[in-house]
Amino acid sequence: MQEQWSIILWALRKESGLTRTELSALSGVGARTIENYERCKILEPSIYKIECLLCAMGYDLDAIKSENKS
C-alpha cells in the first residue's frame, strides 16, 4: 500500500496543481511530511493526515479506496 499511496498522493497533488508547500498550507500537514509520503520514506501514513491531504485537494478517502478496488 505504501508505494501505491505515494503514487496516488503525487498524482492527485499534480492534478490539483498544488506544490507541496501549498498543499501543506491547505491541509495542515508539513511539506516535509508530504515529501516523505511521496517518496515512500514514511512506511505507515497516518489515516488522519491522509484524510487532511485528500480533503485539502477536494477528494474523499472512500472515493479513492473504491476507485483502487476496480
Long-range contacts (C-beta under 8 A, 24 or more apart in sequence): 2-40, 2-42, 2-43, 2-44, 2-45, 3-40, 4-68, 5-37, 5-45, 5-50, 6-37, 6-38, 6-39, 6-40, 8-64, 8-68, 9-34, 9-37, 9-38, 9-53, 10-38, 12-54, 12-57, 12-59, 13-38, 13-57, 16-57, 16-58, 18-57, 23-53, 23-56, 23-57, 26-56, 26-57, 27-52, 27-53, 27-55, 27-56, 28-52, 29-53
